[in-house]
Amino acid sequence: MLPSKDLEIYGIRKIRSGKVRDLFSWKNELWMVTSDRLSAFDYILPDEIPAKGIILNQIALGWFEKTSLICPNALLSEELPEGVELPEWEARLMRVLPCDPLPVEFIVRGYLVGGGWKQYVEKGIVGDYSIPKNLAYGSPLPEPLFTPTTKAREGHDQPLDEKTAKNILGDNYERLKTLALNLYLHGKNYALKKGLILLDTKFEFGIRDGKIYLIDELITPDSSRFWLSEEFERDKTACAHYDKQIVRDYLEKIGWNQQPPIPRLSQQIIKEMQQRYKEVLSRLFPERLKKVTALID
């Protein structure tokens, strides 16, 4: 999202727009600005979710603080430099260290939902792993599973088997796999204390001077699936999603064939999504919600 002021007066240069984040360069830094855009099935939807970018950014920033001892991250600051006045970017900005992104999505699954559930029903496996028979939807997996995919600029990410992932990542494969699993377990345990079930998530890593960094977003409702723990305890087959799955379900319910034209969202879905994303922030990092409440409401 571009502010009304001319960025060149501050020496800021736009690099590109992603599905949700816009990327800029400033001096020796990269700046990520999280918009209110929403993507589903690899399309940017025509409707934005008000304040979604603020909520996502605050969740990611909270996780970067919580996980810095597990893996260093690329975050330099969340504040604008002195003399740069861009109020439109307030609470949406991450100033980060430039890294070389690894071409892999580091997905970890802890429960039988989403694509993992579909694969289990069809083949009895999840990724490269054999899974016990007769597990129900939403069941905890015996242990978290690392199921990496490609990271496609356009189109769908594709699953990677272990051999292919090792060929791409080389000597860093085992270390990155272990980091992803440890980060998931840390996130799962913290979220559970806050009343949330972290079903699955994805991580992105980059390399700079031979060192591994966490980059991009981290354990947000755009990159993860969340349920409320109280609903899970009552009936794990009937939990409401507190993540982007609510939109995917809506689009499938109205029969969209995942081809243009892209349908509009109902006002009810827009409102529900904002409320559920806000609920995740309020549970995980209430101090950050308090900080940005005026910008959200």
Secondary structure, DSSP 8 states (H G I E B T S, - for coil): ---SS-GGGGTEEEEEE-SSEEEEEETTEEEEEE-S--EETTEE-SS--TTHHHHHHHHHHHHHHHHTTTS-B-EEESS--TT---GGGTTTEEEE---EE-SEEEEEEEES-HHHHHHHHHHSEETTEE--TT--TT-EEEEEEE--EE--SSS---B--HHHHHHHHGGGHHHHHHHHHHHHHHHHHHHHHTTEEEEEEEEEEEEETTEEEEES--S-TTTEEEEEHHHHHH-TTS---SSTHHHHHHHHHTT--SSSS-----HHHHHHHHHHHHHHHHHH-HHHHHHHHHHH-
